[in-house]
Amino acid sequence: MKLLIIGPPASGKGTQAEKIAENFELEHISTGDIFRKINDEEISQHLASGKLLPDELVFKAVKEKLDEKENFILDGYPRNVNQAKMLDKFLEERNSKIDYIIYLKVSEETIIKRMTSRRTCKECGKTYNLITSPPPEENKCECGGKLIQREDDKEEVVRDRVKIFKKITQPVIDHYINKLIAVDGELSIDEVYEKIVELLNNQS
Ligand SMILES: [Zn+2]
């Protein structure tokens, strides 16, 4: 089975991808992980410059991971329709295709609430969420360090990210509309996971 998982920031898609990968014995391929460990000079330079990676470069890295894998769940890719087309073509040449795309639907307000509730320890970098995983003591990490709100987690920045996500990703969802499995991402982690498993089992 070849799956894609797509969802806005803070939709919990990384967590779900991991659980699905384990349950269905799929390789979890996360572009976040790939780029954190990347060894490719051209890509590293781009990342360091803060510029957006060209689609060709992103796909080069993803392709290496996909290789000849029969079963995988791709998390964080494709991010736009051009990338989706590159992926489709690559699979087509191998007489293969994406089976389903799992879409975690979360409202803008929920995303904003989840993301602006994030706090990071100044000392050790541990992250908390005031709603879902609060710190042991107000504004204090378990290590004793002070908790701060990162620039990235401030409301204005988050709103911009959500807007960009919608604009770029909606066409990807439309592109795969016949393979779409949409799940209410506002539910708890376990409920979302159960729903996905149920829907996937019903498909086959
Ligand atoms: Zn700490």
Residues whose N, C-alpha, C, O or C-beta is under 5 A from the ligand:
A	BS01	ZN	C121 E123 C124 G125 K126 C141 E142 C143 G145
